[in-house]
């Protein structure tokens, strides 16, 4: 069965005040937990994968294309493939990012 | 921007001690929060969508094909398209289910 125990996956430091755990995935879907310090950032970037983000905790300002929004626990965002997006962590917290297809680049 | 405020989405009772909120989605991905009472169930079923499940809180026993596993907060499961799966809630809690492609049937 494709089950990932949360505590079995060490965090990987991805810089800019963020660290991530790659959790369960299949070719179609990958779940990734990303924990941010206050002031941590996810630089504005694009990728061909569709992405949904669930705010588990903390507060974040997201930019998507030319818009900006502040979100908190339970709020969700959906990014179309290729959409330019980035985030600034306003209060330390964690995002659950899900990608389709899975991110091969996260396994390297 | 495709942002869904958690509290803007009322729960929909889906029976068997479960209720759900359909959160952000695009054609490729849909995020759904499902809250269970202790003893609530998601009957064994299949669908052509790939699914990843993140356990937000509570404890759950999942069956996937012929296997069974107990999971708790932060654990994740991935179900291939067509995999038979179901759950029994052992301690009240919430799952974050993400589907690819999105579930048209959840919008009816």
Backbone of each chain as ProteinMPNN parsed JSONL, in Angstrom:
{"seq_chain_A": "XXXXXXXXXXXXXXXXXXXXXXXXXXXXXXXXXXXXXXXXXXXXXXXXXXXXXXXXXXXXXXXXXXXXXXXXXXXXXXXXXXXXXXXXXXXXXXXXXXXXXXXXXXXX", "coords_chain_A": {"N_chain_A": [[0.852, -1.194, 0.0], [0.439, 2.26, -0.673], [1.536, 4.209, 1.5], [2.614, 6.863, 3.526], [4.386, 7.483, 6.376], [4.285, 10.208, 8.432], [6.392, 10.964, 10.231], [8.476, 9.497, 9.341], [9.725, 10.733, 7.304], [12.361, 12.784, 6.723], [12.863, 16.337, 7.036], [13.822, 18.38, 4.281], [16.063, 20.901, 3.724], [15.211, 23.707, 1.911], [16.108, 26.207, 1.57], [15.879, 29.859, 1.912], [14.372, 30.056, 4.238], [12.66, 27.894, 4.284], [11.536, 24.483, 4.417], [11.091, 21.111, 3.298], [8.996, 18.156, 3.117], [8.718, 15.388, 1.105], [5.91, 13.616, 0.525], [3.448, 11.043, 0.114], [3.205, 9.71, -3.222], [2.101, 9.169, -6.597], [2.442, 8.489, -10.132], [0.602, 10.39, -11.063], [0.03, 12.209, -8.99], [1.482, 14.134, -6.371], [2.141, 14.664, -2.967], [3.308, 17.219, -0.917], [4.793, 18.555, 1.938], [5.426, 21.75, 3.141], [7.282, 23.656, 5.263], [7.497, 26.843, 6.675], [9.551, 29.438, 8.005], [8.743, 32.496, 9.727], [8.853, 35.131, 7.48], [10.09, 33.63, 5.607], [10.422, 32.563, 2.161], [8.919, 31.565, -0.932], [10.175, 31.738, -3.919], [9.01, 33.614, -6.776], [7.901, 31.646, -9.394], [7.527, 29.285, -12.105], [5.974, 26.247, -13.252], [5.318, 23.28, -15.167], [3.461, 21.702, -13.961], [0.2, 21.256, -12.623], [-0.969, 22.763, -9.603], [-2.232, 22.488, -6.301], [-2.71, 24.186, -3.258], [-2.955, 23.849, 0.2], [-3.476, 25.614, 3.113], [-2.081, 24.756, 5.997], [-1.278, 25.805, 8.44], [-0.353, 28.983, 9.982], [0.335, 32.203, 8.349], [0.207, 33.547, 5.06], [1.356, 35.427, 2.263], [0.448, 35.299, -1.007], [1.531, 35.596, -4.368], [0.145, 35.568, -7.533], [0.481, 35.455, -10.839], [-0.396, 38.667, -11.666], [-1.621, 39.282, -9.307], [-2.285, 39.483, -5.755], [-2.635, 37.943, -2.559], [-3.685, 37.396, 0.806], [-3.557, 34.648, 2.964], [-4.813, 32.129, 5.268], [-5.105, 29.499, 7.778], [-6.686, 26.61, 6.467], [-7.484, 27.823, 4.151], [-7.403, 27.575, 0.578], [-5.55, 27.36, -2.488], [-5.455, 27.28, -6.048], [-3.368, 26.604, -8.714], [-2.992, 27.013, -12.114], [-1.401, 24.972, -14.641], [1.755, 26.255, -15.422], [1.257, 28.792, -14.354], [2.505, 31.798, -12.952], [3.783, 32.013, -9.736], [4.28, 32.733, -6.232], [5.381, 32.954, -2.772], [5.227, 34.645, 0.415], [5.992, 34.166, 3.735], [4.094, 35.216, 6.376], [3.475, 34.662, 9.003], [4.928, 32.083, 10.775], [4.439, 28.835, 9.424], [2.767, 26.077, 7.763], [2.432, 24.617, 4.547], [0.433, 22.498, 2.483], [1.259, 21.189, -0.419], [0.087, 20.021, -3.477], [0.819, 18.31, -6.412], [0.246, 17.82, -9.911], [1.293, 16.431, -12.916], [3.301, 14.237, -10.743], [6.266, 15.617, -9.109], [9.092, 15.066, -10.554], [11.511, 16.319, -10.262], [11.746, 16.815, -7.549], [12.668, 14.552, -6.41], [15.305, 14.251, -6.748]], "CA_chain_A": [[0.0, 0.0, 0.0], [1.224, 3.488, -0.795], [1.29, 5.008, 2.712], [3.833, 7.497, 4.036], [4.291, 7.916, 7.772], [4.789, 11.573, 8.509], [7.657, 11.127, 10.951], [9.534, 8.728, 8.673], [10.316, 11.541, 6.23], [13.083, 13.94, 7.259], [12.761, 17.576, 6.273], [14.926, 18.778, 3.405], [16.147, 22.37, 3.72], [15.19, 24.19, 0.53], [16.606, 27.587, 1.56], [14.928, 30.971, 2.057], [13.488, 29.883, 5.389], [11.666, 26.85, 4.015], [11.999, 23.094, 4.363], [9.964, 20.313, 2.811], [8.933, 16.693, 3.149], [7.965, 14.787, 0.007], [5.093, 12.554, 1.13], [3.043, 10.014, -0.854], [3.0, 10.089, -4.628], [1.969, 8.265, -7.736], [2.792, 9.322, -11.308], [-0.385, 11.461, -11.285], [-0.139, 13.138, -7.864], [2.5, 14.121, -5.311], [1.842, 15.527, -1.817], [4.538, 17.761, -0.346], [4.581, 19.465, 3.066], [6.486, 22.766, 3.152], [7.223, 24.442, 6.51], [8.173, 28.135, 6.514], [9.755, 30.377, 9.102], [8.243, 33.838, 9.428], [9.762, 35.816, 6.568], [10.543, 32.699, 4.564], [9.809, 32.838, 0.856], [8.963, 30.694, -2.104], [10.365, 32.713, -5.002], [8.064, 33.523, -7.892], [8.391, 30.657, -10.353], [6.475, 28.562, -12.838], [6.268, 24.858, -13.612], [4.228, 22.778, -16.023], [2.539, 20.906, -13.153], [-0.878, 21.906, -11.878], [-0.685, 22.729, -8.154], [-3.179, 22.982, -5.301], [-2.057, 24.437, -1.976], [-3.832, 23.934, 1.372], [-2.743, 26.239, 4.213], [-2.275, 23.954, 7.209], [-1.109, 26.704, 9.589], [0.398, 30.196, 9.675], [-0.269, 33.151, 7.403], [1.037, 33.665, 3.867], [0.928, 36.274, 1.14], [0.766, 34.693, -2.297], [1.364, 36.328, -5.613], [-0.165, 34.691, -8.659], [0.496, 36.386, -11.967], [-0.295, 40.052, -11.195], [-2.476, 39.476, -8.144], [-1.709, 39.167, -4.449], [-3.682, 37.607, -1.6], [-3.218, 36.883, 2.098], [-4.358, 33.482, 3.322], [-4.545, 31.512, 6.557], [-5.446, 28.084, 7.926], [-7.856, 26.068, 5.791], [-7.661, 28.426, 2.824], [-6.743, 26.817, -0.493], [-5.292, 28.031, -3.757], [-5.192, 26.38, -7.174], [-2.55, 27.235, -9.753], [-3.014, 26.304, -13.391], [-0.061, 24.687, -15.158], [2.435, 27.418, -16.012], [0.951, 30.067, -13.681], [3.584, 32.355, -12.138], [3.324, 32.145, -8.356], [5.3, 32.75, -5.189], [4.773, 33.238, -1.476], [5.979, 35.197, 1.542], [5.383, 33.693, 4.989], [3.868, 36.33, 7.303], [3.572, 34.038, 10.337], [5.437, 30.726, 10.548], [3.383, 27.876, 9.193], [3.004, 24.945, 6.861], [1.565, 24.44, 3.382], [0.376, 21.198, 1.831], [1.236, 21.393, -1.867], [-0.134, 18.795, -4.26], [1.172, 18.555, -7.81], [-0.116, 16.832, -10.924], [1.773, 15.145, -12.409], [4.268, 14.32, -9.641], [7.473, 16.396, -9.376], [10.315, 14.24, -10.661], [12.66, 17.119, -9.811], [11.817, 16.809, -6.082], [13.229, 13.28, -5.943], [16.755, 14.226, -7.021]], "C_chain_A": [[0.886, 1.242, 0.0], [0.866, 4.439, 0.361], [2.614, 5.599, 3.166], [3.569, 7.977, 5.454], [5.004, 9.254, 7.897], [6.194, 11.646, 9.099], [8.804, 10.33, 10.335], [10.275, 9.563, 7.643], [11.035, 12.741, 6.831], [12.817, 15.169, 6.398], [14.018, 17.771, 5.436], [14.93, 20.305, 3.391], [16.163, 22.843, 2.267], [15.586, 25.668, 0.453], [15.504, 28.609, 1.724], [13.924, 30.75, 3.177], [12.423, 28.829, 5.197], [12.327, 25.473, 4.005], [10.808, 22.228, 3.987], [10.156, 18.827, 3.066], [8.145, 16.269, 1.907], [7.23, 13.583, 0.58], [4.632, 11.591, 0.022], [2.913, 10.561, -2.272], [2.784, 8.881, -5.52], [2.377, 9.093, -8.948], [1.875, 10.539, -11.46], [-0.372, 12.546, -10.215], [1.005, 12.999, -6.873], [2.11, 15.118, -4.226], [3.15, 15.925, -1.137], [4.17, 18.728, 0.775], [5.732, 20.461, 3.078], [6.288, 23.652, 4.38], [8.073, 25.696, 6.329], [8.387, 28.812, 7.87], [9.063, 31.687, 8.725], [9.288, 34.561, 8.575], [10.341, 34.915, 5.497], [9.804, 32.955, 3.258], [9.889, 31.62, -0.065], [9.025, 31.658, -3.276], [9.325, 32.524, -6.099], [8.667, 32.617, -8.964], [7.207, 30.07, -11.108], [6.925, 27.11, -13.017], [5.073, 24.328, -14.403], [3.192, 21.954, -15.261], [1.406, 21.786, -12.637], [-0.558, 21.771, -10.398], [-1.889, 23.201, -7.364], [-2.42, 23.117, -3.983], [-3.116, 24.599, -0.892], [-3.003, 24.535, 2.497], [-3.076, 25.479, 5.497], [-2.217, 24.864, 8.436], [-0.318, 27.917, 9.143], [-0.362, 31.135, 8.76], [0.74, 33.403, 6.282], [0.454, 34.71, 2.92], [1.379, 35.583, -0.134], [0.656, 35.726, -3.401], [1.134, 35.282, -6.709], [-0.375, 35.606, -9.843], [0.562, 37.804, -11.398], [-1.136, 40.327, -9.956], [-1.773, 39.011, -6.87], [-2.842, 38.895, -3.473], [-3.05, 37.102, -0.315], [-4.147, 35.765, 2.534], [-3.909, 32.901, 4.658], [-5.094, 30.092, 6.593], [-6.764, 27.681, 7.26], [-8.119, 26.676, 4.434], [-6.899, 27.595, 1.795], [-6.567, 27.688, -1.729], [-5.079, 26.958, -4.818], [-4.457, 27.171, -8.237], [-2.625, 26.39, -11.022], [-1.585, 25.98, -13.81], [0.536, 25.954, -15.772], [2.152, 28.741, -15.338], [2.152, 30.525, -12.847], [3.06, 32.558, -10.722], [4.508, 32.133, -7.403], [4.625, 33.083, -3.884], [5.77, 33.863, -0.507], [5.256, 34.747, 2.807], [5.306, 34.842, 5.983], [3.917, 35.873, 8.759], [3.922, 32.581, 10.094], [4.302, 29.725, 10.389], [3.753, 26.887, 8.116], [1.958, 24.906, 5.755], [1.579, 22.975, 2.955], [0.211, 21.47, 0.342], [1.01, 20.047, -2.548], [0.042, 19.138, -5.731], [0.649, 17.43, -8.699], [0.497, 17.258, -12.257], [2.763, 15.343, -11.27], [5.512, 15.088, -10.081], [8.695, 15.49, -9.378], [11.501, 14.987, -10.069], [12.798, 17.127, -8.282], [12.468, 15.524, -5.545], [14.738, 13.211, -6.129], [17.554, 14.633, -5.797]], "O_chain_A": [[1.956, 1.254, 0.609], [0.029, 5.33, 0.226], [3.629, 4.902, 3.188], [2.659, 8.767, 5.703], [6.166, 9.402, 7.517], [7.077, 12.302, 8.546], [9.956, 10.464, 10.748], [11.332, 9.158, 7.157], [10.39, 13.626, 7.392], [12.578, 15.062, 5.196], [15.119, 17.383, 5.827], [13.914, 20.928, 3.082], [17.02, 22.433, 1.485], [15.424, 26.307, -0.587], [14.323, 28.266, 1.679], [12.776, 31.188, 3.093], [11.392, 28.858, 5.868], [13.492, 25.316, 3.641], [9.664, 22.553, 4.305], [11.268, 18.317, 3.207], [7.03, 16.742, 1.688], [7.855, 12.639, 1.063], [5.383, 11.358, -0.925], [2.558, 11.721, -2.481], [3.214, 7.762, -5.24], [2.635, 10.289, -8.81], [2.309, 11.592, -11.927], [-0.728, 13.69, -10.499], [1.447, 11.891, -6.57], [1.787, 16.27, -4.516], [3.986, 15.077, -0.825], [3.335, 19.614, 0.589], [6.894, 20.059, 3.031], [5.26, 24.313, 4.521], [9.219, 25.624, 5.887], [7.531, 28.765, 8.753], [8.827, 31.954, 7.547], [10.469, 34.591, 8.921], [11.011, 35.387, 4.578], [8.699, 33.497, 3.253], [10.793, 30.788, 0.023], [8.037, 32.321, -3.592], [8.827, 31.421, -6.321], [9.809, 32.81, -9.383], [6.047, 30.328, -10.787], [8.114, 26.801, -12.94], [3.967, 24.86, -14.317], [2.173, 21.553, -15.824], [1.634, 22.935, -12.256], [0.052, 20.788, -9.978], [-2.505, 24.207, -7.716], [-1.596, 22.271, -3.637], [-4.056, 25.381, -1.04], [-1.93, 24.018, 2.809], [-4.193, 25.548, 6.01], [-3.013, 24.713, 9.362], [0.309, 27.911, 8.083], [-1.528, 30.913, 8.435], [1.948, 33.463, 6.509], [-0.762, 34.857, 2.794], [2.567, 35.314, -0.313], [-0.199, 36.611, -3.369], [1.827, 34.268, -6.791], [-1.291, 36.429, -9.855], [1.522, 38.114, -10.692], [-1.343, 41.485, -9.593], [-0.804, 38.253, -6.912], [-3.891, 39.535, -3.542], [-2.003, 36.454, -0.342], [-5.369, 35.905, 2.484], [-2.792, 33.139, 5.118], [-5.499, 29.548, 5.566], [-7.802, 28.312, 7.456], [-8.884, 26.125, 3.643], [-5.875, 26.988, 2.109], [-7.333, 28.619, -1.976], [-4.587, 25.868, -4.527], [-4.87, 28.268, -8.613], [-2.352, 25.19, -10.995], [-0.65, 26.652, -13.374], [-0.123, 26.638, -16.556], [2.756, 29.746, -15.713], [2.745, 29.728, -12.12], [2.025, 33.194, -10.521], [5.578, 31.607, -7.709], [3.45, 33.45, -3.859], [6.979, 33.643, -0.594], [4.045, 34.928, 2.932], [6.334, 35.384, 6.39], [4.35, 36.619, 9.637], [3.275, 31.915, 9.286], [3.321, 29.763, 11.133], [4.881, 26.856, 7.623], [0.77, 25.129, 5.987], [2.602, 22.298, 3.053], [-0.843, 21.924, -0.104], [1.668, 19.059, -2.226], [-0.509, 20.12, -6.23], [0.612, 16.264, -8.307], [0.235, 18.377, -12.697], [3.037, 16.474, -10.871], [5.787, 15.2, -11.275], [9.259, 15.187, -8.327], [12.384, 14.387, -9.455], [13.88, 17.421, -7.774], [12.779, 15.433, -4.357], [15.377, 12.24, -5.724], [18.783, 14.668, -5.845]]}, "seq_chain_B": "XXXXXXXXXXXXXXXXXXXXXXXXXXXXXXXXXXXXXXXXXXXXXXXXXXXXXXXXXXXXXXXXXXXXXXXXXXXXXXXXXXXXXXXXXXXXXXXXXXXXXXXXXXXX", "coords_chain_B": {"N_chain_B": [[-7.92, 35.359, -9.191], [-7.518, 32.003, -8.124], [-8.685, 31.285, -5.323], [-9.846, 29.87, -2.33], [-11.702, 30.63, 0.428], [-11.682, 29.175, 3.511], [-13.826, 29.324, 5.409], [-15.88, 30.198, 3.886], [-17.075, 28.149, 2.617], [-19.704, 26.056, 2.974], [-20.228, 23.055, 4.897], [-21.122, 19.956, 3.389], [-23.38, 17.45, 4.008], [-22.497, 14.132, 3.731], [-23.393, 11.746, 4.562], [-23.213, 8.68, 6.56], [-21.758, 9.593, 8.757], [-20.045, 11.542, 7.855], [-18.909, 14.64, 6.405], [-18.395, 17.103, 3.872], [-16.289, 19.647, 2.393], [-15.926, 21.154, -0.677], [-13.092, 22.471, -1.936], [-10.605, 24.572, -3.421], [-10.268, 24.208, -7.006], [-9.07, 23.122, -10.2], [-9.288, 22.077, -13.66], [-7.45, 19.978, -13.548], [-6.951, 19.331, -10.845], [-8.472, 18.839, -7.669], [-9.234, 19.95, -4.434], [-10.471, 18.632, -1.465], [-12.048, 18.764, 1.638], [-12.732, 16.496, 4.172], [-14.661, 15.791, 6.882], [-14.943, 13.616, 9.606], [-17.035, 11.941, 11.931], [-16.324, 10.032, 14.916], [-16.376, 6.645, 14.138], [-17.545, 7.1, 11.739], [-17.799, 6.444, 8.203], [-16.183, 5.907, 5.022], [-17.353, 4.348, 2.441], [-16.128, 1.373, 0.824], [-14.939, 1.893, -2.389], [-14.468, 2.727, -5.875], [-12.867, 4.896, -8.254], [-12.138, 6.627, -11.297], [-10.291, 8.6, -10.927], [-7.067, 9.643, -9.858], [-6.0, 9.729, -6.445], [-4.844, 11.498, -3.63], [-4.443, 11.416, -0.134], [-4.293, 13.335, 2.775], [-3.861, 13.118, 6.184], [-5.338, 15.196, 8.29], [-6.204, 15.415, 10.924], [-7.193, 13.32, 13.722], [-7.87, 9.716, 13.773], [-7.664, 6.999, 11.489], [-8.741, 4.004, 9.882], [-7.734, 2.601, 6.951], [-8.737, 0.762, 4.081], [-7.263, -0.662, 1.303], [-7.507, -2.104, -1.695], [-6.623, -5.316, -0.901], [-5.476, -4.776, 1.508], [-4.901, -3.296, 4.771], [-4.629, -0.447, 6.879], [-3.679, 1.623, 9.642], [-3.848, 5.057, 10.26], [-2.63, 8.362, 11.169], [-2.392, 11.867, 12.17], [-0.756, 13.808, 9.71], [0.099, 11.678, 8.231], [0.11, 10.228, 4.95], [-1.651, 8.997, 2.092], [-1.652, 7.394, -1.081], [-3.655, 6.742, -3.825], [-3.942, 4.796, -6.635], [-5.449, 5.414, -9.871], [-8.585, 3.9, -10.046], [-8.137, 2.164, -7.92], [-9.43, 0.137, -5.318], [-10.815, 1.428, -2.408], [-11.403, 2.423, 1.018], [-12.611, 3.829, 4.146], [-12.556, 3.813, 7.762], [-13.413, 5.78, 10.449], [-11.587, 6.092, 13.336], [-11.035, 7.819, 15.403], [-12.524, 10.913, 15.749], [-11.961, 13.161, 13.06], [-10.235, 14.826, 10.342], [-9.812, 14.617, 6.829], [-7.734, 15.552, 4.076], [-8.47, 15.358, 0.876], [-7.203, 14.989, -2.345], [-7.856, 15.134, -5.756], [-7.184, 13.935, -9.056], [-8.117, 13.764, -12.4], [-10.172, 16.7, -11.536], [-13.191, 16.226, -9.534], [-15.986, 16.022, -11.163], [-18.423, 15.05, -10.37], [-18.732, 15.86, -7.759], [-19.666, 18.388, -7.808], [-22.295, 18.479, -8.325]], "CA_chain_B": [[-7.087, 34.312, -8.593], [-8.308, 30.857, -7.688], [-8.484, 31.153, -3.878], [-11.077, 29.538, -1.625], [-11.65, 30.891, 1.868], [-12.196, 27.999, 4.208], [-15.11, 29.511, 6.085], [-16.904, 30.554, 2.906], [-17.642, 26.935, 2.022], [-20.448, 25.278, 3.971], [-20.124, 21.604, 4.814], [-22.213, 19.193, 2.776], [-23.476, 16.148, 4.682], [-22.439, 13.063, 2.734], [-23.902, 10.524, 5.182], [-22.274, 7.767, 7.236], [-20.914, 10.288, 9.729], [-19.034, 12.35, 7.153], [-19.362, 15.84, 5.695], [-17.259, 17.583, 3.088], [-16.215, 20.949, 1.739], [-15.143, 21.183, -1.913], [-12.288, 23.693, -1.873], [-10.16, 25.042, -4.747], [-10.027, 23.213, -8.053], [-8.893, 23.401, -11.632], [-9.614, 20.802, -14.32], [-6.46, 18.935, -13.219], [-6.814, 19.04, -9.414], [-9.521, 19.336, -6.771], [-8.972, 19.718, -3.014], [-11.726, 18.408, -0.742], [-11.871, 18.48, 3.061], [-13.795, 15.598, 4.627], [-14.643, 15.67, 8.339], [-15.634, 12.404, 10.043], [-17.291, 11.609, 13.336], [-15.825, 8.705, 15.291], [-17.273, 5.61, 13.626], [-17.972, 7.443, 10.378], [-17.147, 5.608, 7.19], [-16.194, 6.123, 3.58], [-17.522, 2.973, 1.94], [-15.159, 0.934, -0.192], [-15.403, 2.315, -3.704], [-13.397, 3.036, -6.834], [-13.147, 5.962, -9.221], [-11.029, 6.693, -12.26], [-9.399, 9.686, -10.547], [-6.006, 9.422, -8.874], [-6.324, 10.422, -5.19], [-3.922, 11.54, -2.486], [-5.13, 11.801, 1.102], [-3.449, 13.799, 3.883], [-4.637, 13.08, 7.423], [-5.176, 16.467, 8.999], [-6.42, 15.151, 12.353], [-7.949, 12.103, 13.999], [-7.259, 8.434, 13.393], [-8.459, 6.328, 10.473], [-8.295, 2.739, 9.289], [-8.012, 2.543, 5.521], [-8.535, -0.468, 3.308], [-6.918, -0.412, -0.104], [-7.498, -3.458, -2.255], [-6.75, -6.335, 0.147], [-4.661, -4.397, 2.653], [-5.522, -2.41, 5.749], [-3.607, 0.304, 7.6], [-4.18, 2.672, 10.529], [-3.046, 6.272, 10.047], [-2.936, 9.515, 12.006], [-2.056, 13.195, 11.655], [0.434, 13.99, 8.888], [0.307, 10.534, 7.336], [-0.511, 10.404, 3.632], [-1.886, 7.805, 1.274], [-1.873, 7.662, -2.503], [-4.443, 5.696, -4.464], [-3.888, 4.83, -8.098], [-6.772, 5.414, -10.508], [-9.256, 2.602, -10.05], [-7.868, 1.35, -6.721], [-10.546, 0.012, -4.362], [-10.395, 1.959, -1.112], [-12.454, 2.885, 1.914], [-12.039, 4.189, 5.45], [-13.342, 3.848, 8.997], [-12.824, 6.776, 11.354], [-11.402, 5.531, 14.683], [-11.155, 8.987, 16.297], [-13.025, 12.0, 14.898], [-10.896, 13.924, 12.434], [-10.445, 15.401, 9.007], [-8.909, 14.247, 5.742], [-7.651, 16.399, 2.896], [-8.41, 14.508, -0.312], [-6.953, 15.713, -3.596], [-8.164, 14.269, -6.888], [-6.785, 14.342, -10.397], [-8.61, 15.134, -12.551], [-11.169, 17.131, -10.562], [-14.401, 15.401, -9.451], [-17.195, 16.7, -11.656], [-19.589, 14.541, -9.635], [-18.843, 16.538, -6.458], [-20.234, 19.723, -8.011], [-23.732, 18.37, -8.633]], "C_chain_B": [[-7.981, 33.225, -8.029], [-7.992, 30.553, -6.209], [-9.826, 30.825, -3.234], [-10.867, 29.776, -0.135], [-12.376, 29.77, 2.584], [-13.61, 28.202, 4.72], [-16.233, 29.933, 5.14], [-17.621, 29.331, 2.36], [-18.378, 26.151, 3.094], [-20.17, 23.789, 3.793], [-21.36, 21.045, 4.123], [-22.228, 17.838, 3.464], [-23.45, 15.06, 3.617], [-22.836, 11.711, 3.332], [-22.811, 9.692, 5.835], [-21.301, 8.485, 8.159], [-19.825, 11.137, 9.091], [-19.682, 13.56, 6.486], [-18.155, 16.437, 4.999], [-17.432, 19.012, 2.624], [-15.389, 20.768, 0.465], [-14.42, 22.525, -1.943], [-11.784, 24.036, -3.286], [-9.996, 23.893, -5.741], [-9.769, 23.875, -9.393], [-9.285, 22.103, -12.334], [-8.699, 19.658, -13.862], [-6.521, 18.467, -11.771], [-7.989, 19.611, -8.633], [-9.165, 18.956, -5.336], [-10.298, 19.674, -2.258], [-11.392, 18.068, 0.716], [-13.036, 17.605, 3.503], [-13.644, 15.375, 6.127], [-15.498, 14.474, 8.745], [-15.887, 12.444, 11.543], [-16.598, 10.282, 13.63], [-16.849, 7.663, 14.843], [-17.807, 5.909, 12.243], [-17.202, 6.617, 9.36], [-17.19, 6.245, 5.807], [-16.23, 4.728, 2.987], [-16.456, 2.636, 0.906], [-15.736, 1.244, -1.573], [-14.199, 2.504, -4.621], [-13.84, 4.228, -7.664], [-11.938, 6.073, -10.133], [-10.017, 7.788, -11.947], [-8.282, 9.162, -9.658], [-6.387, 10.217, -7.629], [-5.142, 10.371, -4.241], [-4.704, 12.037, -1.28], [-4.104, 12.169, 2.164], [-4.317, 13.781, 5.13], [-4.337, 14.349, 8.222], [-5.278, 16.244, 10.509], [-7.208, 13.859, 12.503], [-7.172, 10.845, 13.66], [-8.226, 7.671, 12.488], [-7.862, 4.961, 10.143], [-8.707, 2.754, 7.824], [-7.886, 1.115, 5.019], [-8.279, -0.048, 1.868], [-6.682, -1.778, -0.718], [-7.582, -4.448, -1.09], [-5.943, -6.007, 1.401], [-5.399, -3.406, 3.546], [-4.421, -1.71, 6.524], [-4.279, 1.353, 8.48], [-3.252, 3.876, 10.413], [-3.53, 7.397, 10.954], [-2.38, 10.79, 11.393], [-0.723, 13.245, 10.905], [0.732, 12.825, 7.978], [-0.431, 10.782, 6.019], [-0.664, 9.058, 2.951], [-2.067, 8.252, -0.165], [-2.585, 6.465, -3.107], [-4.337, 5.855, -5.974], [-5.308, 4.911, -8.663], [-7.357, 3.999, -10.482], [-9.014, 1.739, -8.828], [-9.101, 1.326, -5.821], [-10.072, 0.494, -3.007], [-11.603, 2.419, -0.306], [-11.829, 3.202, 3.255], [-13.069, 4.075, 6.558], [-12.648, 4.827, 9.926], [-12.795, 6.224, 12.781], [-11.486, 6.607, 15.755], [-11.494, 10.157, 15.398], [-11.873, 12.83, 14.336], [-11.228, 14.281, 11.0], [-9.365, 14.937, 8.04], [-8.902, 15.341, 4.681], [-7.453, 15.465, 1.707], [-8.153, 15.387, -1.531], [-7.097, 14.72, -4.744], [-7.618, 14.848, -8.184], [-7.346, 13.341, -11.39], [-9.64, 15.475, -11.482], [-12.413, 16.237, -10.636], [-15.614, 16.21, -9.892], [-18.409, 16.315, -10.82], [-19.77, 15.237, -8.279], [-19.486, 17.922, -6.602], [-21.733, 19.681, -8.252], [-24.584, 18.619, -7.398]], "O_chain_B": [[-9.067, 33.499, -7.518], [-7.164, 29.699, -5.891], [-10.836, 31.445, -3.564], [-9.971, 29.198, 0.481], [-13.532, 29.464, 2.294], [-14.486, 27.366, 4.501], [-17.393, 30.015, 5.542], [-18.66, 29.457, 1.711], [-17.757, 25.636, 4.023], [-19.91, 23.322, 2.685], [-22.468, 21.568, 4.247], [-21.208, 17.149, 3.503], [-24.279, 15.058, 2.707], [-22.648, 10.667, 2.709], [-21.623, 9.974, 5.675], [-20.161, 8.052, 8.33], [-18.801, 11.416, 9.715], [-20.837, 13.516, 6.063], [-17.025, 16.298, 5.469], [-18.544, 19.519, 2.48], [-14.263, 20.276, 0.529], [-15.051, 23.582, -1.972], [-12.503, 23.797, -4.256], [-9.639, 22.772, -5.377], [-10.183, 25.002, -9.666], [-9.587, 21.117, -11.662], [-9.127, 18.506, -13.799], [-6.178, 17.319, -11.485], [-8.444, 20.724, -8.899], [-8.839, 17.804, -5.049], [-11.136, 20.564, -2.397], [-10.563, 17.2, 0.988], [-14.195, 17.93, 3.242], [-12.636, 14.841, 6.588], [-16.633, 14.33, 8.292], [-15.057, 12.92, 12.317], [-16.319, 9.503, 12.719], [-18.039, 7.784, 15.134], [-18.456, 5.059, 11.633], [-16.093, 6.152, 9.626], [-18.097, 7.008, 5.472], [-15.233, 4.007, 3.031], [-15.951, 3.514, 0.206], [-16.877, 0.896, -1.876], [-13.053, 2.445, -4.178], [-15.03, 4.529, -7.763], [-10.838, 5.655, -9.77], [-8.996, 7.898, -12.625], [-8.525, 8.321, -8.793], [-7.025, 11.264, -7.736], [-4.514, 9.326, -4.07], [-5.519, 12.953, -1.384], [-3.166, 11.416, 2.425], [-5.399, 14.368, 5.136], [-3.24, 14.537, 8.748], [-4.513, 16.827, 11.277], [-7.811, 13.366, 11.549], [-5.993, 10.889, 13.31], [-9.44, 7.694, 12.691], [-6.644, 4.786, 10.126], [-9.886, 2.901, 7.5], [-7.033, 0.355, 5.478], [-8.977, 0.795, 1.304], [-5.778, -2.512, -0.316], [-8.562, -4.407, -0.346], [-5.751, -6.868, 2.259], [-6.373, -2.773, 3.141], [-3.384, -2.313, 6.801], [-5.317, 1.906, 8.117], [-2.029, 3.738, 10.462], [-4.662, 7.396, 11.436], [-1.95, 10.799, 10.239], [0.303, 12.783, 11.406], [1.529, 12.953, 7.048], [-1.459, 11.458, 5.984], [0.089, 8.117, 3.201], [-2.567, 9.344, -0.435], [-2.171, 5.321, -2.923], [-4.611, 6.925, -6.517], [-6.263, 4.515, -7.995], [-6.692, 3.032, -10.853], [-9.624, 0.677, -8.7], [-9.734, 2.355, -5.589], [-9.048, 0.032, -2.504], [-12.658, 2.752, -0.846], [-10.661, 2.891, 3.491], [-14.272, 4.216, 6.34], [-11.445, 4.724, 10.166], [-13.838, 5.926, 13.363], [-11.945, 6.355, 16.869], [-10.825, 10.376, 14.389], [-10.927, 13.159, 15.052], [-12.341, 14.069, 10.518], [-8.182, 14.871, 8.376], [-9.924, 15.975, 4.418], [-6.394, 14.856, 1.554], [-8.814, 16.408, -1.719], [-6.544, 13.621, -4.713], [-7.59, 16.062, -8.389], [-7.079, 12.148, -11.245], [-9.951, 14.649, -10.624], [-12.663, 15.581, -11.648], [-16.193, 16.973, -9.118], [-19.303, 17.128, -10.586], [-20.863, 15.199, -7.713], [-19.814, 18.554, -5.597], [-22.375, 20.725, -8.37], [-25.811, 18.567, -7.474]]}, "name": "protein", "num_of_chains": 2, "seq": "XXXXXXXXXXXXXXXXXXXXXXXXXXXXXXXXXXXXXXXXXXXXXXXXXXXXXXXXXXXXXXXXXXXXXXXXXXXXXXXXXXXXXXXXXXXXXXXXXXXXXXXXXXXXXXXXXXXXXXXXXXXXXXXXXXXXXXXXXXXXXXXXXXXXXXXXXXXXXXXXXXXXXXXXXXXXXXXXXXXXXXXXXXXXXXXXXXXXXXXXXXXXXXXXXXXXXXXX"}
